[in-house]
Amino acid sequence: MKLIPFLDFNGQAHEAMAFYANALGGTVTSEMKYRDMPPSDGMPGCNEMPPETLDHVAHAQLEVGGAVLMAADGPSDGKGGATTINVEVGSVEEAERVFAALAEGGEVRMPIAETFWALRWGMLVDRYGKPWMVNCMKPS
């Protein structure tokens, strides 16, 4: 299992991740804009996003040493703050178990389900008001 900080920006994710890569000596290893996302059940794709946000970052990943930092440009409702903990697990069963455990007494924002990038992904805010994502990535 990996715990990965996920930073939420308001249109500045590309610039911020480039800054962090330079400052930390890392590399931005992936970046996807909202306009490049395929439509997916429950996830905002390019058809659901306001036109002015299509060039905002839907996902960016910075790697430095053995550490990973992820980020995106909203959409954010302001609840829970601007940092989310992303839990990356190795199996669908573990993803569903961890998601259910963290969601107990909390609020599910995006039910755990298959997406175009993950066998399982979901978002929640735990009973203490902290935002989480659970990911079980599809094999490369």
N, C-alpha and C positions, 0 to 999 in steps of 0.2 A: 504494500500500500504506500502511496505517496501523498503527502499533503502539499498543495501548491497554492500560494497566494494568487488571487485573481483581482486585479485592479480595475475599477470602473471609472472611465473618463467621459467627458462631455465634448467629444469632437477632437480631443488632443491625444488619443492613444498612440497614433503613429509617431508623432513628435516625441512624446514621453518615452516610448520604448526605444527609440533611436538614442535619446539622451541617456537612458539607463544603460544601454549596451555600451556606449562610449565611456560612461563614467565607471562602469563595473568591469570593462574589458570583456564583454560577452558578445553574443551574436543573436540577432533576431532571426530565428530559424523558420518561422512561418508567420504569415499575415494574410487575412482574408477580409475583403470589404463586404458590406451588406449587399451590394449589387451583384456580387459573385456567388451568393448563397442560393442554392436551389430551394424552392418552396418545400416545406416540411411540416408535418402535422404538429401544430402547436407552437412552432418556432417562427419568429418573424423572418421571412425571406424578402427578396427584393420587391415582391408584389405587395407586401404589407407595410413597408417602411415609407415614411414621408420622403418625397423626392430630395429634399435638402440633406438627408442623412445617408443617401445611397453610397457615398464615398467615405463614410465613417467606417472605422474598423470593427468588424464583427468578432474577430479573434486574432490575437497576436501572441507569439511565444518567444521569450528571450531565454537563452541558455548561457550559463556562465559557470565554469567548473562543473560540479555535479548538481547545481541548483537550476530550478526552472521558475520563471515568473510569467504569468499570463495576464492579458488585459483585453479590454474592448471598450468601445464607446457606447454606453447605455444600451438599450433604453433602461433608465433607472427611475424608480418611483421615489427615491430618496429614503426608503426604509432600510434600516440595517447598516447604513454607512456605505463607503465607497470601496471596501475590500471584502472579498468573498474568499472562503477557503474551498478549494477544489480538491476533492478526494478522488484519486485515480486508483482503481482496483483492477484485479486481473480476471475476474469472472462475472458473468451476469448474476449469478447467485449472490456473490459478495456485494455487488452493487445494490441489489434489491434489499439485502439485509441491512447494509449500512444506511441506505436511504430511509428505510422504515424506522430504524432506531433513532436517527437524528431528527426525523419528522415528528416523533411521538411528542405530543404536547405543543408542537409548533405549527407553522403554516406552510403548506406545499404551494410553491409558486408555479412550478412546471412539473407535472407528474413524471415519474421516471418511465422512460420509453425509449425505443430505438430511434436514432436520428441518422442523418446521412454520414456522420463521422463516428458515431458510437453505437455499440451494441445496446448500451443503456446510458441515459443521461437524464438528470433531473435537478431542479433547484428548489430549495426550501429555506425558510428562516426557522431556526430552532427555538425552543421554549425560552431561551435567554435573549432572543432578538438578533442572533448572529446568522448571517447568510452563508449558505453552503451550496456547492454543486457536487454531484457524484457522477463520475465518468467511468465507463468500461469501454475503452477504445476498440474500434474495429481493427483487425490485423492489417498491417501495412501491405 
